[in-house]
């Protein structure tokens, strides 16, 4: 499920808690191959460095090595760090915001909100999480979908790349591009039909996860294989045009507008957001190129 790992930390922050055995210190992919997650240099039309784009992953198993010399050099030269959510260690605020938005009275039972062919699979997911039939009776569909997504976790948000960069940011200016309430609000404002589509996508992607798909995605991110990540970002919930627009494209457009204001006045900025936001023609590198910036892949 690419959404949990690459395109928004909310699930990882508020909900993901498990830890798997993907790419640990003893794993061949984590030791023999040097990590090379995607990194771009952004320059203005005069060739002056405006900053860098770094595609992150929001939850990782223990022992995954992802830092590189190129990334560390870019961080040393940056004067600011821009992330989706700045207060990742404030779990109380994150959880409180989630529940304030997630709870609504007089909802249908969750099994009554999904298509008939998905009911049995949803019931199995709920049983796996020890949720009874009435558990989500006062929960918005989008929030139920995110909660159920945690059952497929193979990583720990404590190991998330965004969190690590924030913790090591030192005296750099910390810029929040979105914030918890705004990011969760995007889900909360989805029309009812799109919330159901989101839940359907979580249910449908369960088989992929059981087959080890997140392991493949983590390895793909470590290698910086943006072509493969782009292909994955066209599947599941992001294959739905309305969900893709709300959860990916519109957010990227908003961030580009913010960066156009920030770049000239702030100094070189390290922009670290989920890797799905970097992929393809809808990604930040291409969107910034369309605005006249020179964006060069350096890792």
C-alpha positions as CSV (number, residue, x, y, z in Angstrom):
1,X,0.0,0.0,0.0
2,X,2.0,3.0,-1.3
3,X,-0.2,5.6,0.5
4,X,0.8,4.6,4.0
5,X,4.5,4.8,3.2
6,X,5.1,7.5,0.7
7,X,2.4,10.0,0.3
8,X,1.3,11.3,3.7
9,X,2.6,10.6,7.2
10,X,-0.8,10.7,8.9
11,X,-1.3,6.9,9.0
12,X,2.3,6.4,10.1
13,X,2.1,9.1,12.7
14,X,-1.2,8.4,14.3
15,X,-1.8,4.8,13.7
16,X,1.1,2.6,12.5
17,X,2.9,0.8,15.3
18,X,4.0,-2.6,14.0
19,X,7.6,-3.6,13.1
20,X,8.5,-6.0,10.4
21,X,11.7,-7.7,9.2
22,X,12.1,-5.7,6.0
23,X,15.7,-4.6,5.1
24,X,17.2,-5.0,8.6
25,X,20.9,-4.8,9.3
26,X,21.3,-8.4,8.4
27,X,19.4,-8.1,5.2
28,X,21.4,-8.3,2.0
29,X,19.6,-5.3,0.4
30,X,20.3,-3.2,3.5
31,X,24.1,-3.9,3.6
32,X,25.6,-5.0,0.3
33,X,23.8,-2.3,-1.7
34,X,24.5,1.3,-0.9
35,X,21.2,3.2,-0.2
36,X,20.3,5.8,-2.8
37,X,16.9,7.3,-2.2
38,X,15.9,9.9,-4.7
39,X,17.3,13.5,-4.2
40,X,17.1,16.5,-6.6
41,X,18.8,19.9,-6.7
42,X,16.6,22.9,-7.4
43,X,18.1,26.0,-9.0
44,X,16.6,29.3,-10.3
45,X,16.9,30.5,-13.9
46,X,20.3,32.1,-13.0
47,X,21.7,28.8,-11.7
48,X,21.5,29.8,-8.0
49,X,20.7,26.9,-5.6
50,X,17.2,27.3,-4.2
51,X,17.2,24.0,-2.4
52,X,16.7,20.2,-2.7
53,X,13.8,17.8,-3.0
54,X,14.0,14.5,-1.0
55,X,11.4,11.9,-1.3
56,X,10.8,10.3,2.1
57,X,9.2,7.2,3.6
58,X,7.1,7.7,6.7
59,X,7.6,4.4,8.5
60,X,10.5,1.9,8.4
61,X,11.5,-1.3,10.3
62,X,14.4,-1.2,12.7
63,X,17.9,-1.1,11.2
64,X,17.3,0.3,7.8
65,X,20.1,2.5,6.6
66,X,19.1,5.3,4.3
67,X,21.4,8.3,4.9
68,X,24.0,9.1,2.2
69,X,26.9,11.4,1.7
70,X,25.0,13.3,-0.9
71,X,22.0,13.9,1.4
72,X,24.2,14.9,4.3
73,X,26.1,17.4,2.1
74,X,22.7,18.9,1.0
75,X,21.5,19.1,4.6
76,X,24.7,20.9,5.6
77,X,24.2,23.5,2.9
78,X,20.5,24.0,3.7
79,X,19.2,26.8,5.9
80,X,15.7,25.4,6.3
81,X,13.9,22.1,6.4
82,X,10.4,22.0,4.9
83,X,8.2,19.0,5.9
84,X,4.5,18.1,5.7
85,X,4.0,18.1,9.5
86,X,6.5,19.6,11.9
87,X,5.3,18.3,15.3
88,X,5.7,14.6,14.7
89,X,6.8,13.9,18.3
90,X,3.7,15.6,19.8
91,X,1.6,12.4,19.8
92,X,-1.1,13.8,22.0
93,X,-1.9,16.7,19.7
94,X,-1.8,14.4,16.7
95,X,-4.1,11.9,18.2
96,X,-6.5,14.6,19.5
97,X,-6.7,16.2,16.1
98,X,-7.4,12.8,14.5
99,X,-10.3,12.0,16.9
100,X,-11.8,15.4,16.7
101,X,-12.1,15.1,13.0
102,X,-12.8,11.3,12.8
103,X,-15.8,11.0,15.2
104,X,-19.3,11.6,13.9
105,X,-22.5,10.2,15.5
106,X,-25.2,8.1,13.8
107,X,-23.1,6.4,11.2
108,X,-24.0,3.1,9.5
109,X,-22.2,0.0,10.6
110,X,-19.0,-0.2,8.6
111,X,-20.0,-3.4,6.8
112,X,-23.1,-1.6,5.6
113,X,-21.0,1.1,3.9
114,X,-19.0,-1.2,1.6
115,X,-20.0,-3.2,-1.5
116,X,-21.4,-6.7,-0.8
117,X,-18.4,-8.4,-2.4
118,X,-16.1,-6.8,0.2
119,X,-18.1,-7.5,3.3
120,X,-16.4,-10.8,4.2
121,X,-13.0,-9.5,3.7
122,X,-13.8,-6.4,5.8
123,X,-15.1,-8.7,8.5
124,X,-11.9,-10.6,8.5
125,X,-9.9,-7.4,8.8
126,X,-12.0,-6.2,11.7
127,X,-11.6,-9.5,13.5
128,X,-7.8,-9.4,13.0
129,X,-7.9,-6.0,14.8
130,X,-10.3,-7.1,17.5
131,X,-12.9,-4.6,16.2
132,X,-16.5,-5.6,16.8
133,X,-19.4,-4.8,14.4
134,X,-20.2,-1.6,16.3
135,X,-16.7,-0.3,16.7
136,X,-16.8,2.2,13.8
137,X,-20.5,3.2,14.3
138,X,-19.4,6.8,15.2
139,X,-16.4,7.0,13.0
140,X,-16.1,8.6,9.6
141,X,-15.4,6.2,6.8
142,X,-12.0,7.8,5.9
143,X,-10.8,7.4,9.5
144,X,-12.0,3.8,9.6
145,X,-10.0,3.1,6.5
146,X,-6.8,4.6,8.0
147,X,-7.3,2.7,11.2
148,X,-7.7,-0.6,9.3
149,X,-4.7,0.2,7.2
150,X,-2.5,-0.1,10.3
151,X,-3.2,-3.8,10.4
152,X,-0.9,-4.2,7.4
153,X,2.0,-2.3,9.0
154,X,5.5,-3.6,8.5
155,X,7.3,-0.4,9.7
156,X,7.4,1.8,12.7
157,X,6.8,5.6,12.4
158,X,9.5,6.1,15.0
159,X,11.9,5.1,12.2
160,X,10.3,7.4,9.7
161,X,12.6,9.5,7.6
162,X,10.7,12.8,8.2
163,X,10.9,12.3,11.9
164,X,14.6,11.6,11.8
165,X,15.3,14.7,9.7
166,X,13.3,16.9,12.0
167,X,15.1,15.6,15.1
168,X,18.5,16.3,13.5
169,X,17.5,19.7,12.0
170,X,19.5,21.6,14.6
171,X,19.2,25.4,14.3
172,X,17.7,25.3,10.8
173,X,14.4,27.0,10.2
174,X,11.6,24.3,10.3
175,X,8.8,25.0,7.8
176,X,5.5,23.2,7.9
177,X,3.9,22.9,4.5
178,X,0.7,21.4,5.7
179,X,0.2,20.5,9.4
180,X,-1.8,17.8,11.1
181,X,-5.2,19.4,11.0
182,X,-4.9,20.5,7.4
183,X,-3.7,17.1,6.2
184,X,-6.3,15.1,8.1
185,X,-8.9,17.7,7.0
186,X,-8.2,16.8,3.3
187,X,-9.5,13.3,4.2
188,X,-12.3,14.6,6.3
189,X,-13.6,16.8,3.5
190,X,-13.7,14.0,0.9
191,X,-17.3,13.4,-0.3
192,X,-18.9,10.3,1.1
193,X,-18.4,8.3,-2.1
194,X,-14.7,9.0,-2.2
195,X,-14.4,8.0,1.5
196,X,-16.0,4.7,0.6
197,X,-13.6,4.4,-2.4
198,X,-10.8,4.9,0.1
199,X,-12.1,2.2,2.3
200,X,-12.5,-0.1,-0.7
201,X,-8.9,0.5,-1.7
202,X,-7.6,-0.4,1.8
203,X,-9.7,-3.6,1.7
204,X,-8.6,-4.5,-1.8
205,X,-4.9,-3.8,-1.1
206,X,-4.8,-6.3,1.8
207,X,-3.8,-9.2,-0.4
208,X,-1.0,-7.1,-1.9
209,X,0.4,-6.4,1.6
210,X,0.0,-10.1,2.7
211,X,2.1,-11.0,-0.4
212,X,4.9,-8.8,0.8
213,X,4.3,-5.7,-1.3
214,X,5.5,-3.2,1.4
215,X,8.8,-5.0,1.5
216,X,9.2,-4.4,-2.2
217,X,8.2,-0.8,-1.9
218,X,10.8,-0.1,0.9
219,X,13.5,-1.8,-1.3
220,X,12.4,0.3,-4.3
221,X,12.6,3.5,-2.2
222,X,16.0,2.6,-0.9
223,X,17.3,2.1,-4.5
224,X,15.7,5.4,-5.6
225,X,13.8,3.7,-8.4
226,X,11.3,6.5,-9.2
227,X,10.0,4.7,-12.3
228,X,8.8,1.8,-10.2
229,X,7.4,4.2,-7.5
230,X,5.6,6.1,-10.2
231,X,4.0,2.8,-11.4
232,X,2.9,1.9,-7.9
233,X,1.5,5.4,-7.3
234,X,-0.9,4.8,-10.2
235,X,-2.5,1.9,-8.4
236,X,-4.9,1.4,-5.5
237,X,-6.5,4.5,-4.1
238,X,-4.4,6.8,-6.2
239,X,-5.8,5.2,-9.4
240,X,-9.1,6.8,-8.5
241,X,-9.1,10.2,-10.3
242,X,-10.9,12.1,-7.5
243,X,-8.8,10.6,-4.7
244,X,-5.6,11.2,-6.7
245,X,-6.5,14.9,-7.3
246,X,-7.4,15.5,-3.6
247,X,-4.7,13.5,-1.9
248,X,-1.8,14.1,-4.3
249,X,-2.1,16.5,-7.1
250,X,-3.8,19.4,-5.3
251,X,-1.4,19.1,-2.4
252,X,1.6,19.2,-4.7
253,X,0.2,22.3,-6.5
254,X,-0.2,24.0,-3.1
255,X,3.3,23.2,-2.0
256,X,4.8,24.5,-5.3
257,X,3.0,27.8,-4.7
258,X,4.4,28.0,-1.2
259,X,7.9,27.1,-2.4
260,X,7.9,29.8,-5.0
261,X,7.4,32.3,-2.2
262,X,9.8,30.7,0.2
263,X,12.8,30.0,-2.1
264,X,13.8,33.6,-2.7
265,X,13.6,34.8,0.9
266,X,14.6,31.8,3.0
267,X,17.8,30.5,1.6
268,X,18.5,27.0,0.4
269,X,15.6,24.7,1.6
270,X,15.6,20.9,2.0
271,X,12.1,19.9,1.0
272,X,11.4,16.4,2.5
273,X,8.0,15.0,1.7
274,X,6.6,11.6,0.8
275,X,8.3,10.0,-2.2
276,X,5.0,9.6,-4.1
277,X,4.9,13.3,-4.3
278,X,8.0,13.3,-6.4
279,X,6.8,10.8,-9.0
280,X,5.8,11.5,-12.6
281,X,4.3,14.6,-14.2
282,X,2.2,15.2,-11.1
283,X,5.3,15.2,-8.9
284,X,7.1,18.2,-7.4
285,X,10.2,18.0,-9.7
286,X,8.1,18.2,-12.9
287,X,5.8,20.9,-11.4
288,X,8.8,23.1,-10.4
289,X,10.3,22.6,-13.9
290,X,7.0,23.9,-15.3
291,X,7.5,27.0,-13.2
292,X,11.0,27.7,-14.7
293,X,13.2,26.0,-12.1
294,X,16.1,23.7,-13.1
295,X,15.5,20.5,-11.2
296,X,18.4,17.9,-11.5
297,X,18.4,14.4,-10.0
298,X,21.7,14.2,-8.0
299,X,21.0,10.8,-6.3
